[in-house]
Amino acid sequence: MTLTKGKRSFIIGCGCTAFIKPRGQRTTEDMGLEAATKALLDAGITYDLIETAYVGYCYGDSTSGQRALYNLGMTGIPITNVNNNCATGGTALYQANNCVKSGLVECALALGFERMAPGSLGTHFPDRPSPVAPFHGKTVELEPVLKAGTNFGPGPPRMFANAGQEYFDKYGAEIVHLAKIAAKNHAHSVHNPYSQFRNGWTVQQVLDSQKITKQLTKFMCSPTSDGAACCVVASEAFVHSHKLENQAIEIVAMALETDDPTSFESNSAMEVALRQGKGRDEVGVVELHDCFAANELITYPALGLCAPDAAHKMVDNRRQHGIRSQYGGKYVVNPSGGLEAKGHPLGATGIGMHFYITRAGPMQSQALFNTADKRGKYGLTHNIGIGGAAVVSLLRRPEFYEAGGVDGRSRLGYNHGHECCPITLADVEKVKSTKWSPYILGLAKL
């Protein structure tokens, strides 16, 4: 995994909407306005200081990013729209981060949102072959060599179910391990006010839910969702000049990779489904891409969290696996509830992971700071998209961290790591540019 090089970069503000069922209740521009306003309030800056923006979404017309951000101002900055399948949000943040690390700008914004249709993912362009068709074709081709044989179900869950089945065949895991992963994530989600599902399904309830593939049930699968998330990234000089030492979180490393030939030539269902990253020492909390419970299982060893044959053992060892009610584990995995429970609006997912690590994560995973080093342990995010891309980040408090003083909680008026509240016009007024359009902002529905 090649890491980005250059200047130091920091997340100085984050914002998120609730992730909700896709019922067409909110527009992407209104969700984007909420997330971006919260992020700017958190950072204590106005939109005038944003020098470039990347906006991620998969389902929307061209220039939807401009439409959302024009609510906050029309400053003439570059706004680039990003689409990289389920890794769209992470990709938008990766590009914003690179602009800061390269020295092109001092402050950049990454926004992601999605307004989705109910049900499994499908193409919006039926008049042409899907770019992910080779991945689906290859995983179906490999089914006869798996013990479960020919599978069924929509393309994405079938692909990841086959990857899980290959792990079963090689290392002896069972479907109950997927149920334990899903139940763990649903238990975490009960405490997340942004989550789409807060039911806290048990292992048995997960197993008893509707079958989607031979290996996966409904509650092992992430739902389609509507929602938005936003991060503001800035240089070290910007952090110090705006006195943000008490809340800046460093992006220690961030990488984006696409596929190599092993995805198709290794004859492995896991390779078809997974882009592998490398593990990192001293990781305390992980937000990984559990679009399906099978993907969380095979991602543990891919991220170096355990040996290749030990993912299901990690699930059985509750202390190591980490659940919200037990912080003594080596890792706390998906304290937000993960995609399976909190929801999966494609453009927002990767950015939302960074929100949970930098704001909600430390509050939900106190063991992050049970160290002699005041920087604490690392937070790790992992966001993938079939077709394909993988974005991995390592986050940590900087050595110049100073507690106390005014921070995002003071500026928003509440702890947005623990509460999800709507924004008001007064909030927008605090962060909008001096160059704004009354006509455009008048169209917003807050």
The 8 nearest C-alpha neighbors of each residue, nearest first, counted from 0:
[[1, 276, 2, 277, 254, 256, 255, 275],
 [2, 0, 254, 3, 255, 256, 253, 4],
 [1, 3, 254, 253, 252, 0, 4, 255],
 [2, 4, 253, 254, 252, 1, 5, 97],
 [5, 3, 2, 100, 6, 101, 252, 97],
 [4, 6, 100, 101, 7, 3, 102, 97],
 [7, 5, 100, 101, 8, 102, 4, 99],
 [6, 8, 100, 235, 234, 5, 9, 249],
 [7, 9, 234, 233, 250, 100, 249, 235],
 [10, 8, 249, 248, 233, 232, 250, 247],
 [9, 11, 232, 248, 247, 231, 12, 249],
 [12, 10, 247, 42, 231, 9, 232, 246],
 [11, 13, 42, 38, 41, 231, 230, 10],
 [14, 12, 38, 230, 229, 354, 41, 231],
 [13, 15, 38, 34, 37, 229, 228, 35],
 [14, 16, 228, 34, 227, 229, 17, 351],
 [17, 15, 227, 226, 34, 18, 228, 33],
 [16, 18, 193, 19, 226, 194, 15, 419],
 [17, 19, 226, 195, 225, 194, 193, 342],
 [20, 18, 195, 225, 224, 17, 21, 226],
 [19, 21, 224, 22, 225, 195, 223, 18],
 [22, 20, 224, 225, 115, 117, 116, 23],
 [21, 23, 24, 20, 117, 116, 225, 115],
 [24, 22, 25, 21, 114, 26, 115, 225],
 [23, 25, 22, 26, 21, 225, 20, 114],
 [26, 24, 23, 29, 27, 30, 114, 225],
 [27, 25, 29, 28, 30, 114, 24, 23],
 [26, 28, 30, 29, 31, 112, 114, 113],
 [29, 27, 67, 31, 26, 30, 32, 66],
 [28, 30, 32, 31, 26, 27, 443, 444],
 [31, 29, 27, 33, 32, 28, 227, 26],
 [32, 30, 28, 34, 29, 33, 67, 227],
 [31, 33, 29, 35, 30, 34, 36, 67],
 [34, 32, 30, 36, 31, 35, 422, 37],
 [33, 35, 14, 15, 228, 31, 37, 229],
 [36, 34, 38, 32, 37, 229, 33, 31],
 [37, 35, 39, 33, 38, 34, 32, 427],
 [36, 38, 14, 40, 34, 35, 39, 41],
 [37, 39, 13, 14, 12, 41, 35, 36],
 [40, 38, 42, 36, 41, 37, 44, 43],
 [41, 39, 43, 37, 42, 38, 410, 36],
 [40, 42, 407, 12, 38, 39, 43, 37],
 [43, 41, 12, 39, 11, 40, 44, 38],
 [42, 44, 40, 41, 39, 410, 45, 407],
 [45, 43, 39, 42, 430, 40, 46, 48],
 [44, 46, 430, 47, 431, 48, 432, 39],
 [45, 47, 432, 48, 49, 431, 430, 71],
 [46, 48, 432, 45, 49, 433, 74, 431],
 [49, 47, 46, 45, 50, 106, 44, 107],
 [50, 48, 46, 107, 106, 47, 51, 108],
 [51, 49, 107, 76, 106, 48, 104, 52],
 [50, 52, 107, 77, 76, 49, 78, 108],
 [53, 51, 108, 78, 109, 107, 77, 79],
 [52, 54, 79, 109, 91, 78, 80, 95],
 [53, 55, 110, 80, 64, 111, 81, 109],
 [56, 54, 111, 81, 346, 88, 87, 91],
 [55, 57, 346, 112, 113, 82, 58, 111],
 [58, 56, 82, 59, 346, 84, 345, 113],
 [59, 57, 56, 113, 114, 115, 60, 123],
 [60, 58, 57, 63, 61, 56, 114, 113],
 [59, 61, 63, 62, 58, 57, 64, 56],
 [60, 62, 63, 59, 80, 64, 65, 66],
 [63, 61, 64, 65, 66, 60, 80, 79],
 [64, 62, 66, 65, 61, 60, 67, 59],
 [65, 63, 62, 54, 67, 66, 80, 68],
 [64, 66, 68, 62, 67, 63, 69, 78],
 [65, 67, 63, 64, 69, 68, 28, 62],
 [68, 66, 28, 64, 65, 31, 69, 32],
 [69, 67, 70, 65, 71, 66, 64, 32],
 [68, 70, 72, 71, 73, 66, 67, 65],
 [69, 71, 440, 68, 72, 439, 67, 32],
 [72, 70, 431, 69, 68, 432, 46, 435],
 [71, 73, 435, 69, 432, 434, 70, 74],
 [72, 74, 69, 435, 434, 75, 71, 436],
 [73, 75, 76, 72, 434, 47, 432, 435],
 [74, 76, 73, 77, 78, 72, 50, 51],
 [75, 77, 51, 74, 50, 78, 52, 49],
 [76, 78, 51, 79, 52, 75, 50, 53],
 [79, 77, 52, 53, 51, 76, 65, 80],
 [78, 80, 53, 54, 77, 52, 81, 64],
 [79, 81, 54, 55, 53, 64, 78, 62],
 [82, 80, 55, 54, 91, 87, 56, 79],
 [83, 81, 87, 57, 56, 55, 84, 80],
 [84, 82, 87, 86, 85, 81, 384, 90],
 [83, 85, 384, 86, 87, 82, 57, 385],
 [84, 86, 384, 345, 87, 383, 83, 346],
 [87, 85, 384, 383, 382, 89, 84, 83],
 [88, 86, 83, 90, 346, 82, 55, 85],
 [89, 87, 349, 346, 350, 347, 91, 111],
 [88, 90, 349, 92, 86, 91, 87, 350],
 [89, 91, 93, 87, 88, 92, 86, 94],
 [92, 90, 88, 53, 94, 93, 89, 55],
 [91, 93, 95, 109, 89, 90, 94, 96],
 [94, 92, 90, 96, 91, 95, 89, 97],
 [93, 95, 97, 91, 96, 92, 90, 98],
 [96, 94, 92, 98, 97, 93, 107, 109],
 [97, 95, 93, 99, 94, 98, 92, 100],
 [96, 98, 100, 94, 99, 95, 101, 93],
 [97, 99, 95, 103, 101, 96, 100, 104],
 [98, 100, 104, 102, 96, 97, 101, 105],
 [101, 99, 6, 5, 97, 102, 98, 8],
 [102, 100, 98, 99, 103, 5, 97, 6],
 [101, 103, 99, 104, 100, 98, 105, 6],
 [102, 104, 98, 101, 99, 105, 100, 97],
 [105, 103, 99, 102, 106, 98, 50, 107],
 [104, 106, 234, 233, 99, 237, 102, 107],
 [107, 105, 233, 49, 104, 232, 50, 99],
 [108, 106, 51, 232, 49, 95, 50, 52],
 [107, 109, 231, 52, 230, 232, 95, 51],
 [110, 108, 53, 92, 230, 229, 52, 91],
 [111, 109, 229, 54, 228, 55, 53, 108],
 [112, 110, 347, 55, 346, 88, 54, 228],
 [113, 111, 227, 347, 346, 56, 226, 27],
 [112, 114, 344, 225, 346, 56, 226, 115],
 [115, 113, 225, 27, 21, 58, 226, 26],
 [114, 116, 21, 225, 113, 224, 223, 117],
 [115, 117, 21, 118, 114, 223, 22, 224],
 [118, 116, 21, 223, 115, 119, 22, 20],
 [119, 117, 116, 120, 223, 222, 121, 115],
 [118, 120, 121, 153, 117, 223, 222, 155],
 [119, 121, 118, 122, 155, 223, 116, 153],
 [122, 120, 119, 123, 154, 118, 153, 124],
 [121, 123, 124, 125, 129, 120, 128, 127],
 [122, 124, 125, 121, 58, 126, 129, 120],
 [123, 125, 122, 126, 127, 129, 128, 121],
 [126, 124, 127, 123, 122, 128, 129, 121],
 [125, 127, 124, 128, 123, 129, 122, 130],
 [128, 126, 125, 124, 129, 130, 122, 123],
 [129, 127, 130, 132, 126, 125, 124, 131],
 [128, 130, 132, 131, 127, 122, 124, 125],
 [131, 129, 132, 128, 386, 133, 134, 127],
 [130, 132, 386, 129, 134, 133, 135, 385],
 [131, 133, 135, 129, 134, 130, 136, 128],
 [134, 132, 136, 135, 131, 137, 130, 129],
 [135, 133, 137, 131, 132, 136, 271, 138],
 [136, 134, 132, 138, 133, 137, 154, 139],
 [135, 137, 133, 139, 134, 138, 132, 140],
 [136, 138, 140, 134, 139, 135, 133, 141],
 [137, 139, 141, 140, 135, 136, 268, 158],
 [140, 138, 142, 136, 141, 137, 135, 149],
 [139, 141, 137, 138, 142, 136, 143, 135],
 [140, 142, 138, 139, 143, 144, 137, 268],
 [141, 143, 145, 139, 149, 148, 144, 140],
 [144, 142, 148, 145, 141, 149, 140, 146],
 [143, 145, 142, 141, 146, 148, 147, 140],
 [146, 144, 142, 148, 147, 143, 165, 164],
 [145, 147, 148, 144, 168, 164, 143, 165],
 [148, 146, 145, 149, 164, 150, 213, 142],
 [149, 147, 143, 142, 145, 146, 150, 144],
 [150, 148, 142, 143, 147, 151, 139, 145],
 [149, 151, 213, 148, 212, 157, 142, 152],
 [150, 152, 212, 157, 213, 149, 153, 211],
 [151, 153, 212, 157, 211, 154, 156, 150],
 [154, 152, 155, 157, 156, 119, 151, 211],
 [153, 155, 157, 156, 158, 135, 152, 120],
 [154, 156, 158, 157, 153, 159, 120, 135],
 [157, 155, 159, 158, 154, 160, 153, 291],
 [156, 158, 160, 154, 155, 159, 152, 153],
 [159, 157, 155, 161, 156, 160, 138, 154],
 [158, 160, 162, 156, 161, 157, 272, 293],
 [161, 159, 163, 157, 162, 158, 214, 156],
 [162, 160, 164, 163, 158, 159, 268, 157],
 [163, 161, 269, 268, 159, 165, 160, 164],
 [162, 164, 293, 160, 166, 161, 165, 159],
 [165, 163, 167, 161, 166, 162, 160, 168],
 [164, 166, 168, 162, 167, 163, 169, 161],
 [165, 167, 163, 169, 164, 168, 170, 162],
 [168, 166, 172, 164, 171, 165, 170, 169],
 [167, 169, 165, 166, 170, 171, 164, 146],
 [170, 168, 166, 167, 171, 165, 308, 172],
 [169, 171, 167, 308, 166, 168, 172, 309],
 [170, 172, 167, 168, 169, 173, 166, 311],
 [173, 171, 167, 311, 170, 176, 166, 174],
 [174, 172, 175, 176, 167, 171, 177, 311],
 [173, 175, 177, 176, 214, 178, 172, 215],
 [174, 176, 178, 177, 173, 179, 206, 202],
 [175, 177, 179, 174, 178, 173, 311, 180],
 [178, 176, 180, 174, 292, 175, 179, 293],
 [177, 179, 175, 181, 176, 202, 180, 205],
 [180, 178, 176, 182, 177, 181, 202, 183],
 [181, 179, 177, 183, 178, 182, 292, 176],
 [180, 182, 178, 184, 219, 183, 179, 292],
 [181, 183, 185, 179, 201, 202, 184, 180],
 [184, 182, 186, 180, 181, 185, 179, 322],
 [183, 185, 336, 187, 181, 186, 182, 337],
 [184, 186, 199, 188, 182, 340, 187, 183],
 [187, 185, 199, 183, 184, 188, 189, 182],
 [188, 186, 336, 184, 185, 189, 334, 323],
 [187, 189, 336, 185, 191, 190, 197, 186],
 [188, 190, 197, 187, 186, 191, 199, 198],
 [189, 191, 188, 187, 192, 197, 186, 335],
 [190, 192, 188, 193, 194, 189, 335, 187],
 [193, 191, 194, 419, 418, 190, 417, 17],
 [194, 192, 17, 191, 18, 419, 195, 16],
 [195, 193, 341, 196, 191, 192, 18, 188],
 [194, 196, 341, 19, 18, 342, 340, 20],
 [197, 195, 340, 194, 198, 341, 188, 342],
 [196, 198, 189, 188, 199, 194, 195, 185],
 [199, 197, 200, 196, 189, 185, 186, 188],
 [198, 200, 186, 185, 197, 189, 201, 182],
 [199, 201, 198, 182, 204, 185, 205, 202],
 [202, 200, 204, 182, 203, 205, 199, 186],
 [201, 203, 205, 182, 178, 204, 179, 206],
 [204, 202, 206, 205, 201, 207, 178, 200],
 [205, 203, 207, 201, 206, 202, 200, 208],
 [204, 206, 202, 203, 218, 208, 207, 178],
 [205, 207, 203, 204, 208, 178, 202, 216],
 [206, 208, 204, 205, 203, 209, 216, 210],
 [209, 207, 205, 206, 216, 217, 204, 218],
 [210, 208, 217, 216, 211, 207, 218, 206],
 [209, 211, 216, 212, 215, 217, 208, 213],
 [210, 212, 216, 215, 152, 217, 209, 213],
 [213, 211, 215, 152, 214, 151, 210, 157],
 [212, 214, 215, 150, 151, 210, 211, 160],
 [213, 215, 212, 160, 174, 216, 164, 211],
 [216, 214, 212, 211, 219, 213, 210, 160],
 [215, 217, 210, 211, 209, 219, 218, 208],
 [216, 218, 209, 219, 220, 208, 211, 210],
 [217, 219, 205, 220, 216, 208, 181, 339],
 [218, 220, 292, 181, 216, 217, 291, 215],
 [221, 219, 291, 218, 339, 217, 290, 222],
 [339, 220, 222, 290, 338, 342, 291, 343],
 [223, 221, 342, 224, 343, 220, 339, 338],
 [222, 224, 343, 117, 344, 115, 342, 21],
 [225, 223, 344, 20, 21, 343, 19, 342],
 [224, 226, 114, 21, 19, 344, 113, 18],
 [225, 227, 18, 112, 344, 113, 16, 17],
 [226, 228, 112, 347, 16, 111, 30, 31],
 [229, 227, 15, 347, 34, 351, 111, 14],
 [228, 230, 110, 14, 34, 35, 13, 109],
 [231, 229, 13, 109, 12, 108, 38, 232],
 [230, 232, 108, 12, 10, 11, 107, 109],
 [233, 231, 10, 107, 9, 106, 11, 108],
 [234, 232, 106, 9, 105, 8, 237, 99],
 [233, 235, 8, 237, 105, 236, 99, 7],
 [234, 236, 238, 237, 7, 8, 239, 233],
 [235, 237, 239, 234, 238, 240, 105, 233],
 [236, 238, 240, 234, 235, 239, 233, 241],
 [239, 237, 235, 243, 241, 236, 240, 242],
 [240, 238, 242, 236, 241, 237, 243, 235],
 [239, 241, 237, 242, 238, 236, 243, 235],
 [240, 242, 239, 238, 243, 237, 43, 244],
 [243, 241, 239, 240, 244, 238, 245, 237],
 [242, 244, 238, 245, 241, 246, 247, 239],
 [243, 245, 400, 246, 242, 247, 401, 238],
 [246, 244, 401, 402, 243, 400, 247, 403],
 [245, 247, 244, 243, 248, 11, 406, 400],
 [248, 246, 11, 244, 10, 9, 243, 245],
 [249, 247, 396, 10, 9, 395, 246, 357],
 [248, 250, 9, 395, 251, 394, 397, 396],
 [249, 251, 394, 9, 252, 8, 393, 248],
 [252, 250, 249, 393, 394, 395, 253, 7],
 [253, 251, 393, 250, 392, 2, 3, 254],
 [254, 252, 392, 391, 2, 3, 393, 250],
 [253, 255, 2, 391, 390, 3, 1, 256],
 [254, 256, 390, 389, 391, 388, 257, 253],
 [257, 255, 389, 388, 254, 390, 258, 0],
 [256, 258, 388, 387, 389, 259, 255, 274],
 [259, 257, 387, 262, 260, 274, 256, 388],
 [258, 260, 261, 262, 257, 263, 274, 256],
 [259, 261, 262, 263, 264, 258, 265, 270],
 [262, 260, 264, 265, 263, 259, 270, 258],
 [263, 261, 271, 270, 260, 264, 259, 265],
 [264, 262, 261, 260, 265, 271, 266, 137],
 [263, 265, 261, 266, 260, 262, 267, 270],
 [264, 266, 261, 267, 263, 262, 270, 260],
 [267, 265, 264, 263, 268, 141, 270, 262],
 [266, 268, 270, 269, 265, 271, 141, 262],
 [267, 269, 162, 271, 270, 138, 161, 272],
 [268, 270, 162, 272, 267, 271, 273, 165],
 [271, 269, 262, 273, 267, 272, 268, 261],
 [270, 272, 262, 268, 269, 273, 134, 263],
 [273, 271, 269, 270, 159, 158, 268, 162],
 [274, 272, 270, 269, 271, 275, 298, 294],
 [273, 275, 389, 276, 258, 270, 272, 388],
 [274, 276, 301, 273, 302, 277, 298, 389],
 [275, 277, 302, 301, 0, 274, 278, 391],
 [278, 276, 302, 303, 279, 0, 301, 275],
 [277, 279, 303, 302, 304, 276, 280, 301],
 [280, 278, 282, 281, 277, 303, 302, 304],
 [281, 279, 282, 278, 377, 376, 303, 283],
 [280, 282, 376, 377, 283, 279, 375, 378],
 [281, 283, 377, 376, 280, 378, 284, 279],
 [284, 282, 330, 376, 367, 377, 378, 281],
 [283, 285, 331, 378, 330, 332, 282, 379],
 [286, 284, 379, 332, 378, 380, 333, 287],
 [285, 287, 333, 380, 352, 332, 379, 381],
 [288, 286, 381, 380, 285, 289, 382, 333],
 [287, 289, 382, 290, 381, 383, 295, 338],
 [290, 288, 295, 291, 294, 338, 292, 287],
 [289, 291, 221, 338, 288, 339, 220, 294],
 [292, 290, 220, 289, 293, 294, 219, 221],
 [291, 293, 295, 219, 177, 294, 289, 181],
 [294, 292, 163, 296, 291, 295, 160, 159],
 [293, 295, 296, 297, 292, 291, 289, 298],
 [294, 296, 289, 298, 292, 293, 297, 299],
 [295, 297, 293, 294, 298, 299, 310, 292],
 [296, 298, 294, 299, 295, 300, 293, 301],
 [297, 299, 301, 295, 296, 300, 294, 302],
 [300, 298, 304, 301, 302, 297, 296, 310],
 [301, 299, 303, 305, 307, 302, 304, 306],
 [302, 300, 298, 275, 303, 299, 276, 297],
 [303, 301, 278, 277, 276, 300, 299, 304],
 [302, 304, 278, 300, 305, 301, 277, 299],
 [303, 305, 299, 300, 302, 278, 306, 301],
 [306, 304, 300, 303, 309, 299, 310, 307],
 [305, 307, 309, 308, 300, 303, 310, 304],
 [308, 306, 300, 309, 305, 310, 301, 299],
 [307, 309, 306, 170, 310, 311, 300, 169],
 [310, 308, 312, 306, 311, 307, 305, 313],
 [309, 311, 313, 312, 299, 296, 308, 300],
 [312, 310, 314, 313, 309, 172, 176, 315],
 [313, 311, 309, 315, 314, 310, 316, 308],
 [312, 314, 310, 316, 311, 320, 315, 309],
 [315, 313, 311, 312, 316, 320, 317, 310],
 [314, 316, 312, 313, 317, 311, 176, 320],
 [317, 315, 313, 314, 318, 319, 312, 320],
 [318, 316, 320, 319, 315, 321, 314, 322],
 [317, 319, 328, 321, 316, 320, 327, 325],
 [320, 318, 328, 329, 321, 317, 316, 313],
 [321, 319, 317, 313, 318, 314, 330, 316],
 [320, 322, 331, 328, 318, 319, 330, 317],
 [323, 321, 325, 324, 331, 183, 320, 326],
 [322, 324, 325, 187, 334, 326, 321, 331],
 [325, 323, 322, 326, 321, 187, 186, 327],
 [326, 324, 322, 323, 327, 321, 328, 318],
 [327, 325, 328, 366, 321, 324, 323, 364],
 [326, 328, 325, 318, 329, 321, 366, 319],
 [329, 327, 319, 318, 321, 330, 326, 320],
 [328, 330, 319, 327, 321, 283, 320, 331],
 [331, 329, 283, 328, 284, 321, 332, 320],
 [330, 332, 321, 284, 322, 285, 334, 283],
 [331, 333, 285, 334, 284, 330, 286, 321],
 [332, 334, 286, 337, 335, 336, 285, 287],
 [333, 335, 336, 187, 332, 323, 331, 363],
 [336, 334, 333, 337, 188, 191, 187, 355],
 [337, 335, 188, 184, 187, 340, 334, 341],
 [336, 338, 333, 339, 335, 340, 341, 184],
 [337, 339, 342, 343, 221, 341, 340, 290],
 [221, 340, 338, 220, 337, 342, 290, 341],
 [339, 341, 336, 196, 185, 338, 342, 337],
 [340, 342, 194, 195, 338, 336, 337, 196],
 [343, 341, 338, 195, 340, 222, 224, 18],
 [342, 344, 338, 224, 345, 223, 348, 222],
 [345, 343, 224, 113, 225, 347, 226, 346],
 [344, 346, 85, 348, 347, 343, 113, 87],
 [347, 345, 56, 111, 88, 112, 55, 87],
 [348, 346, 111, 112, 227, 228, 88, 344],
 [347, 349, 351, 345, 350, 88, 343, 346],
 [350, 348, 89, 88, 352, 351, 382, 347],
 [349, 351, 88, 353, 352, 348, 347, 89],
 [350, 352, 354, 348, 228, 353, 349, 347],
 [353, 351, 355, 349, 350, 354, 286, 348],
 [354, 352, 356, 350, 351, 355, 357, 380],
 [353, 355, 351, 357, 352, 356, 358, 13],
 [356, 354, 359, 360, 352, 353, 358, 357],
 [355, 357, 360, 353, 354, 358, 359, 378],
 [358, 356, 354, 355, 353, 360, 359, 248],
 [357, 359, 416, 355, 354, 360, 356, 361],
 [358, 360, 416, 355, 362, 361, 356, 363],
 [359, 361, 356, 355, 363, 362, 358, 364],
 [362, 360, 364, 363, 365, 359, 367, 358],
 [361, 363, 360, 359, 364, 365, 358, 416],
 [362, 364, 360, 361, 365, 359, 334, 323],
 [365, 363, 361, 366, 362, 360, 367, 326],
 [364, 366, 367, 361, 362, 363, 368, 369],
 [367, 365, 369, 368, 364, 326, 283, 327],
 [368, 366, 376, 365, 283, 375, 369, 364],
 [367, 369, 375, 366, 370, 365, 376, 373],
 [370, 368, 366, 367, 375, 371, 365, 376],
 [371, 369, 372, 368, 375, 373, 376, 367],
 [370, 372, 373, 369, 375, 368, 374, 376],
 [373, 371, 370, 374, 375, 368, 376, 369],
 [374, 372, 375, 371, 370, 368, 398, 396],
 [373, 375, 396, 372, 397, 398, 395, 376],
 [376, 374, 368, 373, 367, 372, 370, 377],
 [377, 375, 367, 283, 281, 282, 368, 374],
 [376, 378, 282, 395, 394, 283, 281, 393],
 [377, 379, 394, 284, 393, 285, 282, 283],
 [378, 380, 393, 285, 392, 394, 286, 377],
 [381, 379, 286, 392, 391, 287, 285, 352],
 [380, 382, 287, 391, 288, 390, 286, 383],
 [383, 381, 390, 288, 86, 349, 389, 89],
 [384, 382, 389, 86, 388, 85, 390, 288],
 [383, 385, 85, 86, 84, 388, 387, 386],
 [386, 384, 387, 388, 84, 383, 131, 85],
 [387, 385, 131, 384, 130, 388, 134, 84],
 [386, 388, 385, 384, 257, 258, 389, 383],
 [387, 389, 257, 384, 383, 256, 86, 385],
 [388, 390, 383, 256, 255, 382, 274, 384],
 [389, 391, 255, 382, 254, 89, 381, 383],
 [390, 392, 381, 254, 380, 253, 382, 389],
 [393, 391, 253, 380, 379, 252, 394, 254],
 [392, 394, 379, 252, 251, 378, 250, 377],
 [393, 395, 250, 378, 251, 377, 249, 379],
 [396, 394, 377, 249, 248, 397, 378, 374],
 [395, 397, 374, 248, 249, 400, 398, 375],
 [398, 396, 399, 400, 374, 249, 395, 248],
 [397, 399, 400, 374, 396, 373, 372, 401],
 [398, 400, 397, 401, 244, 396, 245, 374],
 [401, 399, 244, 397, 398, 245, 396, 402],
 [402, 400, 245, 244, 399, 403, 246, 404],
 [403, 401, 245, 400, 404, 244, 246, 406],
 [404, 402, 245, 401, 405, 406, 246, 244],
 [403, 405, 406, 402, 245, 401, 409, 243],
 [404, 406, 409, 403, 407, 410, 408, 245],
 [405, 407, 409, 408, 404, 410, 246, 41],
 [408, 406, 41, 410, 409, 411, 42, 40],
 [407, 409, 414, 413, 411, 406, 410, 412],
 [410, 408, 412, 407, 406, 411, 405, 413],
 [409, 411, 407, 412, 408, 40, 41, 406],
 [412, 410, 408, 413, 409, 407, 40, 41],
 [411, 413, 409, 410, 408, 414, 407, 415],
 [414, 412, 408, 411, 415, 409, 418, 410],
 [415, 413, 408, 416, 417, 418, 412, 411],
 [416, 414, 418, 417, 413, 419, 408, 411],
 [415, 417, 359, 358, 414, 418, 362, 355],
 [418, 416, 415, 414, 359, 192, 419, 191],
 [419, 417, 415, 416, 192, 414, 420, 413],
 [418, 420, 192, 415, 193, 17, 421, 417],
 [419, 421, 418, 422, 415, 16, 17, 413],
 [422, 420, 423, 419, 33, 445, 16, 17],
 [421, 423, 33, 426, 420, 445, 424, 37],
 [424, 422, 426, 425, 445, 427, 421, 428],
 [423, 425, 427, 426, 428, 422, 445, 429],
 [424, 426, 428, 423, 427, 429, 422, 430],
 [427, 425, 423, 424, 429, 428, 422, 430],
 [426, 428, 424, 429, 425, 430, 431, 36],
 [427, 429, 425, 426, 431, 430, 424, 432],
 [428, 430, 426, 427, 431, 425, 45, 40],
 [431, 429, 45, 427, 428, 46, 39, 44],
 [432, 430, 71, 46, 428, 45, 427, 72],
 [433, 431, 72, 47, 46, 434, 435, 71],
 [432, 434, 435, 431, 47, 72, 46, 74],
 [435, 433, 432, 72, 73, 74, 436, 47],
 [436, 434, 72, 73, 432, 433, 437, 71],
 [435, 437, 438, 439, 440, 72, 434, 73],
 [438, 436, 440, 439, 441, 435, 442, 70],
 [437, 439, 441, 436, 440, 442, 435, 70],
 [440, 438, 436, 441, 442, 437, 70, 69],
 [441, 439, 70, 437, 442, 443, 438, 436],
 [440, 442, 438, 439, 443, 437, 444, 436],
 [443, 441, 440, 439, 444, 438, 70, 437],
 [444, 442, 440, 441, 29, 445, 439, 70],
 [445, 443, 29, 442, 441, 25, 26, 440],
 [444, 443, 423, 422, 29, 424, 421, 33]]
